[in-house]
């Protein structure tokens, strides 16, 4: 189970600015529901001073995604556009007193949403068809330009770190060779040496410890353990599918549309990760209207 700082927990359980900003004149959308993480950042920017007067977020994701989005909005309110653009994903992580390495991609998502929002305010069009960069990871729609930027800004030097910071290659291993090529190019250009991987970055490698049937039995047992508490609140949770390190569940009853459903999923995710001794991501299917901040 990951070790979250008190500040991460604070921003997860009591997120700031979880809203759609009224009269927003800048909007940044990153991620997608199908990938398990999605963030919409809305800003109200003063046209004369270019100061960000208000910021709000609507997100779908784990506790770290919620906390990172909350922290970002607090960090940029009152700043000018140029000051806000200087905020890095590491600044977001530092603001939260650190994030687990496996969750650093949440801070990167916040940084990307900010850049997208500023681009929309300036009337710039950020291409999402990868004309400016080669699509590397099809699972999470990550191109080589994002990988290069994150590797350079955060001084990454292993495949494992790239997976943790961008999610590229986190669902399967088919793009790992391409990621390593991009990594080698940027390290060579910056005169840095590649580091040694711990060998834990490929979630699918851990699945070889158990057969699919054995993993499903463990998952079902965890759901059986948490189900009484969920049912006590009028809801229920059922296993829908398992694909590598991704567990898809159906939230029904009172859990459908509940503002605390995200917290429930984060709790289930932690229990499953601990029981299977691997990083697990839980995705809800069938009911997707419980996103933090009101995205439906």
QUIDA-V209596 format. One record per residue. N is the residue number from 1. RES is the residue in one letter. PSI is psi as a letter, one per 20 degrees, with the letter a starting at -180 (999 if undefined). NEAR is the number of other ideal C-beta (glycine too) atoms within 10 Angstrom. Layout:
n,res,psi,near
N,RES,PSI,NEAR
N,RES,PSI,NEAR
This chain:
n,res,psi,near
1,X,q,10
2,X,q,17
3,X,o,7
4,X,q,21
5,X,r,15
6,X,h,9
7,X,h,14
8,X,g,27
9,X,h,13
10,X,g,17
11,X,i,24
12,X,g,22
13,X,h,13
14,X,m,9
15,X,q,22
16,X,q,18
17,X,k,20
18,X,n,19
19,X,r,17
20,X,p,14
21,X,p,21
22,X,p,9
23,X,k,8
24,X,q,19
25,X,j,15
26,X,p,21
27,X,p,16
28,X,p,22
29,X,p,19
30,X,q,23
31,X,a,23
32,X,q,12
33,X,h,15
34,X,h,11
35,X,i,20
36,X,i,22
37,X,p,21
38,X,q,21
39,X,p,29
40,X,p,24
41,X,p,32
42,X,p,26
43,X,q,25
44,X,o,17
45,X,p,23
46,X,p,13
47,X,h,8
48,X,g,6
49,X,i,10
50,X,k,16
51,X,p,16
52,X,o,25
53,X,h,14
54,X,q,18
55,X,q,28
56,X,q,22
57,X,q,29
58,X,p,20
59,X,q,29
60,X,o,25
61,X,a,28
62,X,a,22
63,X,h,25
64,X,h,26
65,X,g,27
66,X,g,27
67,X,g,31
68,X,g,33
69,X,g,31
70,X,g,27
71,X,g,29
72,X,g,30
73,X,h,25
74,X,h,14
75,X,h,18
76,X,i,23
77,X,p,18
78,X,i,13
79,X,q,16
80,X,r,15
81,X,g,21
82,X,h,9
83,X,g,14
84,X,h,23
85,X,i,14
86,X,i,10
87,X,p,19
88,X,r,15
89,X,h,25
90,X,h,17
91,X,h,16
92,X,g,25
93,X,g,25
94,X,h,13
95,X,h,20
96,X,j,26
97,X,k,12
98,X,q,15
99,X,q,25
100,X,q,17
101,X,h,17
102,X,i,21
103,X,j,24
104,X,h,26
105,X,h,28
106,X,h,31
107,X,h,28
108,X,h,26
109,X,g,27
110,X,g,31
111,X,g,22
112,X,h,22
113,X,h,25
114,X,g,28
115,X,h,19
116,X,h,21
117,X,g,27
118,X,h,23
119,X,g,14
120,X,h,20
121,X,h,19
122,X,i,12
123,X,j,6
124,X,q,10
125,X,o,8
126,X,o,14
127,X,p,10
128,X,j,11
129,X,j,7
130,X,k,15
131,X,h,8
132,X,i,10
133,X,q,16
134,X,p,12
135,X,o,13
136,X,g,25
137,X,o,26
138,X,h,12
139,X,g,18
140,X,j,21
141,X,l,18
142,X,p,26
143,X,r,20
144,X,h,21
145,X,g,15
146,X,g,21
147,X,g,26
148,X,g,16
149,X,g,18
150,X,g,24
151,X,g,24
152,X,g,14
153,X,h,14
154,X,j,20
155,X,l,12
156,X,q,24
157,X,j,19
158,X,q,17
159,X,g,22
160,X,g,20
161,X,h,21
162,X,g,29
163,X,g,29
164,X,h,24
165,X,h,25
166,X,i,26
167,X,i,25
168,X,p,28
169,X,j,28
170,X,h,28
171,X,h,22
172,X,r,17
173,X,j,17
174,X,h,11
175,X,j,21
176,X,h,18
177,X,g,11
178,X,h,17
179,X,g,23
180,X,h,16
181,X,g,11
182,X,g,22
183,X,g,21
184,X,g,11
185,X,g,14
186,X,h,18
187,X,g,18
188,X,g,11
189,X,h,10
190,X,j,11
191,X,k,6
192,X,q,14
193,X,q,7
194,X,q,14
195,X,r,15
196,X,p,8
197,X,q,16
198,X,i,10
199,X,j,9
200,X,j,15
201,X,h,22
202,X,o,19
203,X,h,21
204,X,i,15
205,X,h,14
206,X,h,17
207,X,i,18
208,X,i,7
209,X,h,11
210,X,q,15
211,X,r,10
212,X,g,10
213,X,g,7
214,X,g,12
215,X,g,21
216,X,h,15
217,X,g,12
218,X,g,14
219,X,g,21
220,X,h,13
221,X,g,11
222,X,g,20
223,X,h,19
224,X,h,9
225,X,h,12
226,X,i,15
227,X,g,15
228,X,g,8
229,X,h,11
230,X,g,21
231,X,h,14
232,X,h,8
233,X,j,13
234,X,j,11
235,X,a,19
236,X,r,16
237,X,p,22
238,X,q,14
239,X,p,14
240,X,g,13
241,X,q,12
242,X,p,17
243,X,o,13
244,X,d,20
245,X,j,21
246,X,p,18
247,X,p,25
248,X,p,17
249,X,q,24
250,X,p,16
251,X,p,24
252,X,r,15
253,X,c,15
254,X,i,15
255,X,h,23
256,X,o,17
257,X,i,12
258,X,p,18
259,X,i,12
260,X,j,14
261,X,h,22
262,X,h,22
263,X,h,15
264,X,g,22
265,X,h,24
266,X,h,20
267,X,g,15
268,X,g,24
269,X,g,21
270,X,g,17
271,X,g,19
272,X,g,23
273,X,h,20
274,X,g,13
275,X,h,16
276,X,i,20
277,X,l,11
278,X,r,19
279,X,o,20
280,X,p,24
281,X,p,23
282,X,p,22
283,X,p,21
284,X,q,25
285,X,q,13
286,X,h,12
287,X,o,15
288,X,k,16
289,X,k,12
290,X,k,21
291,X,q,22
292,X,p,25
293,X,i,22
294,X,j,14
295,X,p,18
296,X,999,8
